[in-house]
Amino acid sequence: GVDLLPIVNGEVERRSKPLAFDFQGQAALIDNEYKIYSDDGGQNFTLYNIEKDVGENINLNNQEPQKLTEMVSFWNQWKTSQENSALGKDY
């Protein structure tokens, strides 16, 4: 688990680790001001800066390809870890 009290108390402004999601064909990874989102199960992602673009209207894939690659790689590693956990492979 993660202790959320420092966040609630305003002691921490940035997350030290990204948050990953995968549910019913939708996938996302949030890393502070950046978010990648996929509506096709993680096959294709779109990068957004959710601090500057709250409505997620500006696709940053072409402007920040290195950040996109980094975040997709992290999400893929997370997804593999989740699948391994479900199969009991990491215990």
N, C-alpha and C positions, 0 to 999 in steps of 0.2 A: 504494500500500500504506500500511499504518498500522504504525508502530513500537509493538509491544506491550510492549517492555521496561520503560518507565516504569510501566505497569500491573502487570506481574509483580513489579517491585521495590517496589511500594507507594508510588510517588512521585505517583501520580495517583489520586484517589478517585472522580472523576466523569468521564464521557465528555463530550467537547466536541460530539460529533455523534451523533444517534440511529443505531441499527442497524436496517436494514429487511430484511425477508424476504418472498419470494413463491415458493412451491413447491407444486405439485400441489394447487392450489385453496385452500391455506392462506396467509394473509398476516399479517404482524406488524410492529410497529415498537416498539423498546425505546428509551426516552429516560430513562436513569438509573432512577429509582424507578417510572416509569410504563411501561405496556405496553398497546398495542392489539392485539387479535387478531381475525381473521376466518376462518371456515371455509367461506366462500362466495366465495373469490377476490377479496376486497376490496370486496364490495358493502355489507356491514354489519360494523361493528367493535364490540367491547366493550372498555372501558377498565378497567384494573386498576392498583392500586398494589402492585407485586410485592415491595416491601420490607415493607409492613404485612400483605399478603395473599399469602403465598408460594404457596398452593394455588389462587389465582385463582378464588375463590368469590364475591367481592363486586364486582358490576357497578357502576362509578362513572359510567356515562353520564349519569344524571340529576343526580348531585351535582356533577360537574365538566364540564359541556357545552362550555365554552370550551377546556379542555385536550383533550377528545376531538376537537373541530373542528380545532384546531391540529395535532394529530398525524395525523389523517386527511388533512389538506391536505398535510402533509410527505410522507406515504406516497404519495399520488397523484402528487406531483411526482417523487418517486423512481422510481415505476413508469413514468411517462412517459419519464423519462431512460433507464431500462433498455431500454424498447421502442425508443427512438430509437437507442441504441447498437447493439442487435441488428440494426437496419436500416441501420447505417452513416451515419445522419443527422447525428451530431455529430462527424464526423471530416472 
